[in-house]
Amino acid sequence: MPKMKSHRGARKRFSLTGTGKVKRMKAFKSHILTKKTSKRKRRLRRAAVISTRGEAKNIKRLLQV
């Protein structure tokens, strides 16, 4: 049986930290930025860690880890 392929959409959106947590980028940073404050835009640049254990488990399964 051939190797399992990782979900390419998930691979582009999520990455794993060294400790195995799932990292993602924040939404709402692509357009309509003029009405958003500098502070808000600066915070949207940061990556976030997925806190829900079930969600992280599903994403790891898609990434084939």
C-alpha positions, -999 to +999 in steps of 0.1 A: +000+000+000+014+034-009+022+061+016-007+084+028-006+119+014-010+149+037-040+172+031-024+200+009-049+227+021-042+219+057-004+217+050-005+253+036-026+267+065-011+249+096+023+241+109+036+223+140+057+237+167+087+218+182+065+206+211+038+193+187+013+221+191-006+233+159+001+268+148-021+290+125-022+325+112-050+349+121-078+358+097-090+393+086-057+406+074-061+404+036-082+435+026-104+464+040-074+473+062-080+511+062-107+510+089-087+487+112-063+502+137-026+498+136-027+479+168-052+454+155-033+449+122-001+444+142-017+417+164-032+400+133+004+394+120+012+371+149+006+334+148-018+317+171-018+282+187-049+261+183-061+257+219-090+232+214-075+197+218-101+181+195-094+205+167-057+201+170-061+163+169-081+165+136-056+189+120-026+166+130-045+137+113-048+158+081-011+166+083-002+129+087+020+134+117 
